Amino acid sequence: MDKPFEPYPSMNCRIISEKVKYRIIMSYALYFILCAFIFNTPLDILNGLKDIISSPSILISDYMAVGNVGAAFVNSGILMLIALAIAHKNNSHMTGSLIAAVFTVGGFAFFGKNVYNIISIILGVYLHSRIQKEKFSKYLLIAFFGTSLGPLVSQISFGLDLPPLLGLFSGHMAGLIAGLVLPALAGHFVKFHQGFSLYNIGFVSGMVGTFFMSVIRAFGKNSERALIVSVGNDLEFTVIFGLLFVSLLVLGFYFNNKSFRNYIRLFRHSGRLIEDFVLMDGFAITLINMGTLGLLSTALMLLIGGELNGPIIGGILTVVGFGAFGKHPKNVIPVMAGVFFGALLQVWDITSTAVLITVLYSTTLAPIAGKFGWKAGLLAGFLHITIVMNIGDLHGGMNLYNNGFAGGMVAGTLVPIFESFRKEEI
């Protein structure tokens, strides 16, 4: 694990060991935990974590409101550390895909994922690897991204008014089954959108969540959608996350021999699965891209007049994570613009949390803009918001990656059309 693993690094940047990469990403998890004590005392944080763990966690449940701000930050840091520990134990290299997974886990730990509801899903994926007699490392990313179904575990455990022991048992059994089937479905469903939706597991989880929700409704139970969000922390969060994203830029600048040279070259990538920026352009350039996307996303949210709450922070961190695995300013801006344009013409409040997280998570469709151009990106974003605002009823909020579910449908529909007309032009 100490040997560097950058087969195609930028010629101008330093080779960085795996140990250093792990320490850098781990430092951000620890940073979140330290930031927690700015807002709450240790006792308050502990009580907040209890509230978070015992909540149904249905989309959208801001853990800053469910528990408290400090508890949400600790929850995020802990989940990132757990993911890093599992990855290190399985000798996984710090590739762009792993960075995307860790930051996504940390982001959604602000509104839906916690220590309780991710365990059985990861164990289910591990069980799949044992049955197939393959290394767990092969399915590690599926396990991490598959925690998008965390609300499935929590809702069955705490939200359906089942007897306590039956609820706990049923919730974990559902998570185990979901984790068990995710690897089999992941490879199949990626063919539908041909890698043009970066949140492939979000699409798969949407399907799995829909099946589980259908069974739950068949037995007379239901899952009411939630919209629990926190307010009033814009200044503090702007400073905390501004420092984080600036540090990414500074580290990238330093490791790139104190320059931003070759960063624009990264824009040549369409972002289509699987394009790993760490492997193709190096860790230093990737850090610069992540920091740039973080500052861009945060500034955009504040300029629009949105509230920096748990879901929006989760969206920003996910965009930053995928700055190592498919996203860059050139391919995300057209899709974001398409969502804004759609919100303005449709019935949605452009400053609402629901619209703003759609702006952020719609960048799952960044490869469409990267491959077919900015006009295609605009159209994809416009259609995305129309789908995502309605599709959540299918899985009843059980799938945290609702935009991944919608994005898979949009990409699976648009890409064949774009390719067809491109062939006719040729």
DRENDO-1510 file (C-alpha; in Angstrom, 1 decimal, always signed):
<recs>
REC; n; res; u; v; w
REC; 1; MET; +0.0; +0.0; +0.0 .
REC; 2; ASP; +3.0; +2.3; +0.4 .
REC; 3; LYS; +3.9; +2.2; -3.3 .
REC; 4; PRO; +2.5; +5.0; -5.5 .
REC; 5; PHE; -0.1; +4.0; -8.0 .
REC; 6; GLU; -0.3; +6.5; -10.8 .
REC; 7; PRO; +0.3; +4.9; -14.1 .
REC; 8; TYR; -0.5; +8.0; -16.1 .
REC; 9; PRO; +0.3; +11.0; -13.9 .
REC; 10; SER; +0.8; +14.5; -15.2 .
REC; 11; MET; +4.5; +14.9; -16.3 .
REC; 12; ASN; +4.7; +18.0; -14.2 .
REC; 13; CYS; +3.4; +16.6; -10.9 .
REC; 14; ARG; +5.1; +14.6; -8.1 .
REC; 15; ILE; +4.4; +10.9; -7.6 .
REC; 16; ILE; +2.6; +10.6; -4.3 .
REC; 17; SER; +2.5; +7.4; -2.2 .
REC; 18; GLU; -0.7; +5.6; -1.3 .
REC; 19; LYS; +0.1; +6.3; +2.4 .
REC; 20; VAL; +0.1; +10.0; +1.8 .
REC; 21; LYS; -3.1; +9.9; -0.3 .
REC; 22; TYR; -4.9; +8.0; +2.5 .
REC; 23; ARG; -3.7; +10.5; +5.1 .
REC; 24; ILE; -4.9; +13.4; +3.0 .
REC; 25; ILE; -8.4; +12.0; +2.6 .
REC; 26; MET; -8.5; +10.9; +6.2 .
REC; 27; SER; -7.6; +14.4; +7.3 .
REC; 28; TYR; -10.8; +15.7; +5.9 .
REC; 29; ALA; -12.8; +13.1; +7.9 .
REC; 30; LEU; -11.0; +14.2; +11.0 .
REC; 31; TYR; -11.6; +17.8; +10.1 .
REC; 32; PHE; -15.4; +17.2; +10.1 .
REC; 33; ILE; -15.2; +15.6; +13.5 .
REC; 34; LEU; -13.2; +18.5; +14.9 .
REC; 35; CYS; -15.6; +21.1; +13.4 .
REC; 36; ALA; -18.5; +19.4; +15.3 .
REC; 37; PHE; -17.2; +20.9; +18.6 .
REC; 38; ILE; -17.6; +24.4; +17.2 .
REC; 39; PHE; -21.4; +23.9; +17.3 .
REC; 40; ASN; -22.1; +21.5; +20.2 .
REC; 41; THR; -20.8; +20.0; +23.4 .
REC; 42; PRO; -19.7; +16.3; +23.5 .
REC; 43; LEU; -22.8; +15.4; +25.4 .
REC; 44; ASP; -25.1; +17.2; +22.9 .
REC; 45; ILE; -23.3; +15.5; +20.1 .
REC; 46; LEU; -23.8; +12.1; +21.7 .
REC; 47; ASN; -27.5; +12.7; +22.2 .
REC; 48; GLY; -27.8; +14.0; +18.7 .
REC; 49; LEU; -26.2; +10.8; +17.3 .
REC; 50; LYS; -28.7; +8.8; +19.2 .
REC; 51; ASP; -31.5; +10.7; +17.5 .
REC; 52; ILE; -29.9; +10.3; +14.1 .
REC; 53; ILE; -29.4; +6.6; +14.5 .
REC; 54; SER; -33.0; +6.0; +15.6 .
REC; 55; SER; -34.6; +8.2; +12.9 .
REC; 56; PRO; -36.3; +6.7; +9.8 .
REC; 57; SER; -33.9; +8.7; +7.7 .
REC; 58; ILE; -36.3; +8.9; +4.8 .
REC; 59; LEU; -35.4; +11.4; +2.0 .
REC; 60; ILE; -35.1; +14.3; +2.9 .
REC; 61; SER; -34.1; +14.1; +6.6 .
REC; 62; ASP; -31.4; +16.7; +7.4 .
REC; 63; TYR; -29.4; +15.2; +10.3 .
REC; 64; MET; -28.6; +18.7; +11.5 .
REC; 65; ALA; -32.3; +19.1; +12.3 .
REC; 66; VAL; -32.9; +15.5; +13.3 .
REC; 67; GLY; -30.1; +15.6; +15.8 .
REC; 68; ASN; -27.9; +18.7; +15.8 .
REC; 69; VAL; -25.1; +20.2; +13.7 .
REC; 70; GLY; -22.3; +18.7; +15.7 .
REC; 71; ALA; -23.8; +15.2; +15.6 .
REC; 72; ALA; -24.2; +15.5; +11.8 .
REC; 73; PHE; -20.5; +16.5; +11.4 .
REC; 74; VAL; -19.3; +13.6; +13.6 .
REC; 75; ASN; -21.6; +11.2; +11.8 .
REC; 76; SER; -20.0; +12.2; +8.5 .
REC; 77; GLY; -16.5; +12.0; +9.7 .
REC; 78; ILE; -17.1; +8.6; +11.3 .
REC; 79; LEU; -18.6; +7.1; +8.1 .
REC; 80; MET; -15.7; +8.4; +6.0 .
REC; 81; LEU; -13.2; +6.8; +8.4 .
REC; 82; ILE; -15.1; +3.5; +8.3 .
REC; 83; ALA; -15.0; +3.6; +4.5 .
REC; 84; LEU; -11.3; +4.4; +4.5 .
REC; 85; ALA; -10.6; +1.6; +7.0 .
REC; 86; ILE; -12.5; -1.0; +5.0 .
REC; 87; ALA; -10.7; +0.2; +1.8 .
REC; 88; HIS; -7.3; +0.1; +3.5 .
REC; 89; LYS; -8.0; -3.4; +5.0 .
REC; 90; ASN; -8.7; -4.6; +1.4 .
REC; 91; ASN; -5.5; -3.1; +0.0 .
REC; 92; SER; -7.5; -0.7; -2.3 .
REC; 93; HIS; -5.5; +2.0; -4.0 .
REC; 94; MET; -6.7; +5.6; -3.5 .
REC; 95; THR; -8.1; +5.9; -7.0 .
REC; 96; GLY; -10.6; +8.5; -8.2 .
REC; 97; SER; -13.5; +6.1; -7.9 .
REC; 98; LEU; -12.6; +5.4; -4.2 .
REC; 99; ILE; -12.3; +9.1; -3.5 .
REC; 100; ALA; -15.7; +9.7; -5.1 .
REC; 101; ALA; -17.2; +6.9; -2.9 .
REC; 102; VAL; -15.7; +8.2; +0.3 .
REC; 103; PHE; -16.8; +11.8; -0.2 .
REC; 104; THR; -20.3; +10.6; -1.3 .
REC; 105; VAL; -20.6; +8.5; +1.9 .
REC; 106; GLY; -19.5; +11.5; +3.9 .
REC; 107; GLY; -21.8; +13.9; +2.1 .
REC; 108; PHE; -24.9; +11.7; +2.5 .
REC; 109; ALA; -24.0; +11.2; +6.2 .
REC; 110; PHE; -25.4; +14.7; +6.6 .
REC; 111; PHE; -28.9; +13.5; +5.6 .
REC; 112; GLY; -29.6; +9.8; +5.4 .
REC; 113; LYS; -26.7; +7.5; +6.1 .
REC; 114; ASN; -25.5; +6.6; +9.6 .
REC; 115; VAL; -23.6; +3.8; +11.4 .
REC; 116; TYR; -26.7; +1.8; +12.0 .
REC; 117; ASN; -28.2; +1.7; +8.5 .
REC; 118; ILE; -25.2; +1.1; +6.4 .
REC; 119; ILE; -23.9; -2.0; +8.2 .
REC; 120; SER; -26.2; -4.6; +6.9 .
REC; 121; ILE; -26.0; -3.3; +3.3 .
REC; 122; ILE; -22.2; -3.6; +3.3 .
REC; 123; LEU; -22.4; -7.1; +4.9 .
REC; 124; GLY; -24.9; -8.1; +2.1 .
REC; 125; VAL; -22.3; -7.1; -0.6 .
REC; 126; TYR; -19.6; -8.9; +1.4 .
REC; 127; LEU; -21.8; -12.0; +1.5 .
REC; 128; HIS; -22.2; -11.8; -2.3 .
REC; 129; SER; -18.4; -11.8; -2.7 .
REC; 130; ARG; -18.1; -14.8; -0.4 .
REC; 131; ILE; -20.8; -16.7; -2.4 .
REC; 132; GLN; -19.0; -15.9; -5.6 .
REC; 133; LYS; -15.7; -16.8; -4.0 .
REC; 134; GLU; -14.2; -13.5; -5.1 .
REC; 135; LYS; -12.3; -10.8; -3.2 .
REC; 136; PHE; -14.4; -8.2; -1.4 .
REC; 137; SER; -12.2; -5.5; -2.9 .
REC; 138; LYS; -13.9; -6.2; -6.3 .
REC; 139; TYR; -17.2; -5.1; -4.9 .
REC; 140; LEU; -16.0; -2.4; -2.5 .
REC; 141; LEU; -17.4; +0.5; -4.5 .
REC; 142; ILE; -20.8; -1.1; -4.9 .
REC; 143; ALA; -20.8; -1.6; -1.1 .
REC; 144; PHE; -20.0; +2.0; -0.4 .
REC; 145; PHE; -22.4; +3.5; -3.0 .
REC; 146; GLY; -25.0; +0.9; -2.1 .
REC; 147; THR; -25.4; +2.5; +1.3 .
REC; 148; SER; -27.8; +4.8; -0.7 .
REC; 149; LEU; -30.4; +2.3; +0.6 .
REC; 150; GLY; -29.7; +3.2; +4.2 .
REC; 151; PRO; -33.3; +4.6; +4.7 .
REC; 152; LEU; -34.7; +1.2; +3.7 .
REC; 153; VAL; -33.0; -0.2; +6.8 .
REC; 154; SER; -34.0; +2.7; +9.1 .
REC; 155; GLN; -37.5; +3.1; +7.9 .
REC; 156; ILE; -38.4; -0.6; +8.4 .
REC; 157; SER; -36.6; -0.5; +11.8 .
REC; 158; PHE; -38.1; +2.6; +13.2 .
REC; 159; GLY; -40.7; +4.1; +10.8 .
REC; 160; LEU; -43.4; +1.4; +10.2 .
REC; 161; ASP; -44.6; +1.0; +13.8 .
REC; 162; LEU; -43.5; -2.6; +14.0 .
REC; 163; PRO; -42.7; -4.2; +17.3 .
REC; 164; PRO; -39.1; -3.2; +18.2 .
REC; 165; LEU; -37.4; -6.5; +17.8 .
REC; 166; LEU; -39.3; -7.3; +14.6 .
REC; 167; GLY; -38.5; -3.9; +13.2 .
REC; 168; LEU; -34.8; -4.2; +13.9 .
REC; 169; PHE; -34.6; -7.8; +12.5 .
REC; 170; SER; -36.7; -6.9; +9.4 .
REC; 171; GLY; -34.7; -3.7; +8.7 .
REC; 172; HIS; -31.4; -5.5; +8.8 .
REC; 173; MET; -32.7; -8.4; +6.7 .
REC; 174; ALA; -33.9; -6.0; +4.1 .
REC; 175; GLY; -30.5; -4.3; +4.1 .
REC; 176; LEU; -28.7; -7.7; +3.8 .
REC; 177; ILE; -30.9; -8.7; +0.9 .
REC; 178; ALA; -30.4; -5.4; -0.9 .
REC; 179; GLY; -26.6; -5.6; -0.5 .
REC; 180; LEU; -26.7; -9.2; -1.7 .
REC; 181; VAL; -28.4; -8.4; -5.0 .
REC; 182; LEU; -26.8; -5.0; -5.8 .
REC; 183; PRO; -23.6; -6.4; -7.4 .
REC; 184; ALA; -25.6; -8.6; -9.7 .
REC; 185; LEU; -27.8; -5.7; -10.8 .
REC; 186; ALA; -25.1; -3.1; -11.1 .
REC; 187; GLY; -23.3; -4.5; -14.1 .
REC; 188; HIS; -26.6; -5.1; -15.9 .
REC; 189; PHE; -28.2; -1.7; -15.4 .
REC; 190; VAL; -25.1; +0.2; -16.5 .
REC; 191; LYS; -25.8; -1.1; -20.0 .
REC; 192; PHE; -29.1; +0.8; -20.0 .
REC; 193; HIS; -27.5; +4.3; -19.8 .
REC; 194; GLN; -24.2; +3.2; -21.3 .
REC; 195; GLY; -22.1; +4.9; -18.6 .
REC; 196; PHE; -23.6; +8.3; -19.2 .
REC; 197; SER; -25.0; +8.6; -15.7 .
REC; 198; LEU; -22.2; +8.6; -13.1 .
REC; 199; TYR; -24.5; +7.5; -10.3 .
REC; 200; ASN; -25.1; +4.0; -11.6 .
REC; 201; ILE; -25.7; +2.5; -8.2 .
REC; 202; GLY; -28.3; +5.3; -7.7 .
REC; 203; PHE; -30.2; +3.9; -10.7 .
REC; 204; VAL; -29.9; +0.3; -9.4 .
REC; 205; SER; -30.9; +1.4; -5.8 .
REC; 206; GLY; -33.9; +3.1; -7.2 .
REC; 207; MET; -35.1; -0.1; -8.7 .
REC; 208; VAL; -34.4; -2.1; -5.6 .
REC; 209; GLY; -36.0; +0.5; -3.4 .
REC; 210; THR; -39.1; +0.5; -5.6 .
REC; 211; PHE; -39.5; -3.3; -5.2 .
REC; 212; PHE; -39.1; -3.1; -1.5 .
REC; 213; MET; -41.6; -0.2; -1.3 .
REC; 214; SER; -44.1; -2.1; -3.3 .
REC; 215; VAL; -43.9; -5.0; -0.9 .
REC; 216; ILE; -44.3; -2.7; +2.1 .
REC; 217; ARG; -47.3; -1.1; +0.6 .
REC; 218; ALA; -48.8; -4.5; -0.3 .
REC; 219; PHE; -48.9; -5.2; +3.4 .
REC; 220; GLY; -50.7; -2.0; +4.2 .
REC; 221; LYS; -47.8; +0.1; +5.3 .
REC; 222; ASN; -46.5; +3.2; +3.7 .
REC; 223; SER; -43.5; +5.6; +3.7 .
REC; 224; GLU; -44.4; +9.3; +3.8 .
REC; 225; ARG; -41.9; +11.5; +2.1 .
REC; 226; ALA; -40.0; +13.9; +4.5 .
REC; 227; LEU; -38.7; +17.4; +4.1 .
REC; 228; ILE; -36.7; +18.2; +7.3 .
REC; 229; VAL; -34.0; +20.8; +6.8 .
REC; 230; SER; -32.0; +23.0; +9.1 .
REC; 231; VAL; -31.5; +26.8; +8.7 .
REC; 232; GLY; -29.3; +29.6; +10.0 .
REC; 233; ASN; -25.7; +28.4; +9.6 .
REC; 234; ASP; -24.7; +29.9; +6.2 .
REC; 235; LEU; -21.8; +31.9; +7.6 .
REC; 236; GLU; -20.2; +29.1; +9.6 .
REC; 237; PHE; -20.6; +26.6; +6.8 .
REC; 238; THR; -19.2; +29.0; +4.2 .
REC; 239; VAL; -16.0; +29.4; +6.3 .
REC; 240; ILE; -15.7; +25.7; +7.1 .
REC; 241; PHE; -16.2; +24.3; +3.6 .
REC; 242; GLY; -14.5; +27.3; +2.0 .
REC; 243; LEU; -11.3; +26.4; +3.9 .
REC; 244; LEU; -11.7; +22.7; +2.9 .
REC; 245; PHE; -12.0; +23.5; -0.8 .
REC; 246; VAL; -9.2; +26.0; -0.7 .
REC; 247; SER; -7.0; +23.4; +1.0 .
REC; 248; LEU; -7.7; +21.0; -1.8 .
REC; 249; LEU; -6.5; +23.6; -4.3 .
REC; 250; VAL; -3.4; +24.4; -2.3 .
REC; 251; LEU; -2.5; +20.8; -1.9 .
REC; 252; GLY; -3.0; +20.1; -5.6 .
REC; 253; PHE; -1.0; +23.2; -6.5 .
REC; 254; TYR; +1.9; +22.1; -4.2 .
REC; 255; PHE; +2.0; +18.5; -5.5 .
REC; 256; ASN; +1.8; +19.8; -9.0 .
REC; 257; ASN; +5.2; +21.5; -8.5 .
REC; 258; LYS; +3.5; +24.7; -7.4 .
REC; 259; SER; +1.6; +25.3; -10.5 .
REC; 260; PHE; -1.9; +24.8; -12.1 .
REC; 261; ARG; -0.2; +23.5; -15.3 .
REC; 262; ASN; -2.1; +20.8; -17.2 .
REC; 263; TYR; -5.4; +21.3; -15.2 .
REC; 264; ILE; -7.2; +22.5; -18.4 .
REC; 265; ARG; -6.2; +19.3; -20.1 .
REC; 266; LEU; -8.4; +17.4; -17.7 .
REC; 267; PHE; -11.4; +19.0; -19.5 .
REC; 268; ARG; -10.7; +16.8; -22.5 .
REC; 269; HIS; -12.5; +13.9; -20.7 .
REC; 270; SER; -16.2; +13.4; -21.3 .
REC; 271; GLY; -16.5; +11.9; -17.8 .
REC; 272; ARG; -18.3; +8.8; -19.1 .
REC; 273; LEU; -17.9; +5.7; -16.9 .
REC; 274; ILE; -15.2; +4.7; -16.3 .
REC; 275; GLU; -12.8; +7.7; -16.5 .
REC; 276; ASP; -10.7; +7.9; -13.4 .
REC; 277; PHE; -8.9; +11.3; -13.2 .
REC; 278; VAL; -6.4; +10.1; -10.6 .
REC; 279; LEU; -5.2; +7.4; -12.9 .
REC; 280; MET; -5.3; +9.5; -16.1 .
REC; 281; ASP; -4.1; +12.9; -14.9 .
REC; 282; GLY; -2.6; +12.3; -11.5 .
REC; 283; PHE; -3.6; +13.0; -7.9 .
REC; 284; ALA; -2.4; +16.6; -7.9 .
REC; 285; ILE; -4.5; +17.7; -10.9 .
REC; 286; THR; -7.4; +15.8; -9.4 .
REC; 287; LEU; -7.2; +17.7; -6.1 .
REC; 288; ILE; -7.2; +21.0; -8.0 .
REC; 289; ASN; -10.3; +19.9; -9.9 .
REC; 290; MET; -12.0; +18.9; -6.6 .
REC; 291; GLY; -11.3; +22.2; -5.0 .
REC; 292; THR; -12.4; +24.1; -8.0 .
REC; 293; LEU; -15.8; +22.2; -8.1 .
REC; 294; GLY; -16.3; +22.7; -4.4 .
REC; 295; LEU; -15.8; +26.5; -4.6 .
REC; 296; LEU; -17.9; +26.7; -7.7 .
REC; 297; SER; -20.8; +24.7; -6.2 .
REC; 298; THR; -20.8; +26.6; -2.9 .
REC; 299; ALA; -20.7; +30.0; -4.6 .
REC; 300; LEU; -23.5; +29.0; -6.9 .
REC; 301; MET; -25.7; +27.9; -3.9 .
REC; 302; LEU; -25.1; +31.2; -2.1 .
REC; 303; LEU; -25.6; +33.4; -5.2 .
REC; 304; ILE; -29.0; +31.7; -5.8 .
REC; 305; GLY; -30.0; +32.4; -2.3 .
REC; 306; GLY; -30.1; +28.9; -1.0 .
REC; 307; GLU; -29.6; +27.7; +2.5 .
REC; 308; LEU; -26.5; +25.7; +3.3 .
REC; 309; ASN; -28.1; +22.8; +5.1 .
REC; 310; GLY; -27.3; +19.1; +5.4 .
REC; 311; PRO; -28.7; +18.0; +2.0 .
REC; 312; ILE; -27.0; +20.9; +0.1 .
REC; 313; ILE; -23.7; +20.2; +1.8 .
REC; 314; GLY; -24.1; +16.6; +1.0 .
REC; 315; GLY; -24.7; +17.5; -2.7 .
REC; 316; ILE; -21.6; +19.8; -2.7 .
REC; 317; LEU; -19.4; +17.1; -1.2 .
REC; 318; THR; -20.7; +14.5; -3.8 .
REC; 319; VAL; -19.8; +16.9; -6.6 .
REC; 320; VAL; -16.4; +17.4; -5.1 .
REC; 321; GLY; -15.9; +13.6; -4.7 .
REC; 322; PHE; -16.8; +13.0; -8.3 .
REC; 323; GLY; -14.3; +15.7; -9.3 .
REC; 324; ALA; -11.9; +12.7; -9.1 .
REC; 325; PHE; -14.2; +10.5; -11.2 .
REC; 326; GLY; -15.9; +12.1; -14.1 .
REC; 327; LYS; -16.9; +15.7; -13.3 .
REC; 328; HIS; -15.2; +19.0; -14.1 .
REC; 329; PRO; -16.4; +22.5; -14.7 .
REC; 330; LYS; -16.8; +22.1; -18.4 .
REC; 331; ASN; -19.2; +19.2; -18.3 .
REC; 332; VAL; -21.2; +20.1; -15.1 .
REC; 333; ILE; -22.1; +23.7; -15.9 .
REC; 334; PRO; -24.3; +23.0; -18.9 .
REC; 335; VAL; -26.3; +20.4; -16.9 .
REC; 336; MET; -26.7; +22.7; -13.9 .
REC; 337; ALA; -27.8; +25.5; -16.2 .
REC; 338; GLY; -30.4; +23.2; -17.8 .
REC; 339; VAL; -31.9; +22.4; -14.3 .
REC; 340; PHE; -32.0; +26.1; -13.5 .
REC; 341; PHE; -33.7; +26.9; -16.8 .
REC; 342; GLY; -36.2; +24.1; -16.2 .
REC; 343; ALA; -37.0; +25.3; -12.7 .
REC; 344; LEU; -37.6; +28.8; -13.9 .
REC; 345; LEU; -40.1; +27.7; -16.6 .
REC; 346; GLN; -41.8; +25.1; -14.5 .
REC; 347; VAL; -43.5; +25.3; -11.1 .
REC; 348; TRP; -40.5; +24.9; -8.8 .
REC; 349; ASP; -39.1; +27.5; -6.4 .
REC; 350; ILE; -35.5; +27.9; -7.6 .
REC; 351; THR; -34.3; +28.7; -4.1 .
REC; 352; SER; -35.8; +25.6; -2.5 .
REC; 353; THR; -33.7; +22.8; -1.1 .
REC; 354; ALA; -35.3; +20.3; -3.4 .
REC; 355; VAL; -34.4; +22.3; -6.5 .
REC; 356; LEU; -30.9; +23.2; -5.3 .
REC; 357; ILE; -29.9; +19.6; -4.5 .
REC; 358; THR; -31.2; +18.7; -7.9 .
REC; 359; VAL; -28.9; +21.3; -9.4 .
REC; 360; LEU; -26.0; +19.6; -7.6 .
REC; 361; TYR; -26.9; +16.0; -8.1 .
REC; 362; SER; -28.0; +16.4; -11.7 .
REC; 363; THR; -24.3; +16.5; -12.5 .
REC; 364; THR; -24.6; +12.7; -12.7 .
REC; 365; LEU; -25.4; +13.5; -16.3 .
REC; 366; ALA; -22.1; +15.5; -16.8 .
REC; 367; PRO; -20.9; +12.8; -19.3 .
REC; 368; ILE; -23.7; +13.8; -21.7 .
REC; 369; ALA; -22.4; +17.3; -21.9 .
REC; 370; GLY; -18.8; +16.0; -22.1 .
REC; 371; LYS; -19.6; +13.7; -25.0 .
REC; 372; PHE; -22.3; +15.5; -27.0 .
REC; 373; GLY; -21.7; +19.2; -26.1 .
REC; 374; TRP; -23.2; +21.9; -24.0 .
REC; 375; LYS; -26.6; +22.0; -25.8 .
REC; 376; ALA; -27.1; +18.3; -25.0 .
REC; 377; GLY; -26.1; +19.0; -21.4 .
REC; 378; LEU; -28.7; +21.8; -21.2 .
REC; 379; LEU; -31.4; +19.5; -22.5 .
REC; 380; ALA; -30.4; +16.7; -20.2 .
REC; 381; GLY; -30.6; +19.1; -17.2 .
REC; 382; PHE; -34.0; +20.4; -18.3 .
REC; 383; LEU; -35.5; +17.0; -18.6 .
REC; 384; HIS; -33.8; +15.8; -15.4 .
REC; 385; ILE; -35.6; +18.2; -13.1 .
REC; 386; THR; -39.0; +17.1; -14.6 .
REC; 387; ILE; -38.3; +13.5; -13.8 .
REC; 388; VAL; -36.6; +13.7; -10.4 .
REC; 389; MET; -39.4; +15.8; -8.9 .
REC; 390; ASN; -41.8; +12.9; -9.5 .
REC; 391; ILE; -39.9; +9.7; -9.4 .
REC; 392; GLY; -39.3; +9.6; -5.7 .
REC; 393; ASP; -42.8; +8.3; -5.1 .
REC; 394; LEU; -41.8; +5.0; -6.6 .
REC; 395; HIS; -39.3; +4.1; -3.9 .
REC; 396; GLY; -41.0; +6.3; -1.2 .
REC; 397; GLY; -37.7; +8.0; -0.2 .
REC; 398; MET; -36.0; +4.7; +0.4 .
REC; 399; ASN; -33.2; +5.5; -2.1 .
REC; 400; LEU; -31.0; +8.5; -1.2 .
REC; 401; TYR; -29.7; +8.7; -4.7 .
REC; 402; ASN; -33.0; +9.8; -6.2 .
REC; 403; ASN; -31.1; +11.9; -8.8 .
REC; 404; GLY; -29.1; +8.8; -9.8 .
REC; 405; PHE; -32.4; +7.0; -10.4 .
REC; 406; ALA; -33.8; +9.8; -12.5 .
REC; 407; GLY; -30.4; +10.4; -14.2 .
REC; 408; GLY; -30.2; +6.8; -15.3 .
REC; 409; MET; -33.6; +7.2; -17.0 .
REC; 410; VAL; -32.8; +10.4; -18.7 .
REC; 411; ALA; -29.4; +9.1; -19.9 .
REC; 412; GLY; -30.9; +5.8; -21.1 .
REC; 413; THR; -33.5; +7.8; -23.1 .
REC; 414; LEU; -31.4; +10.6; -24.5 .
REC; 415; VAL; -28.2; +8.9; -25.4 .
REC; 416; PRO; -29.6; +6.5; -28.1 .
REC; 417; ILE; -31.3; +9.5; -29.7 .
REC; 418; PHE; -28.2; +11.6; -29.7 .
REC; 419; GLU; -26.2; +8.8; -31.1 .
REC; 420; SER; -28.8; +8.1; -33.8 .
REC; 421; PHE; -28.7; +11.7; -35.0 .
REC; 422; ARG; -25.0; +11.8; -34.9 .
REC; 423; LYS; -24.8; +8.7; -37.1 .
REC; 424; GLU; -27.2; +10.4; -39.6 .
REC; 425; GLU; -25.0; +13.5; -39.7 .
REC; 426; ILE; -22.0; +11.3; -40.5 .
</recs>
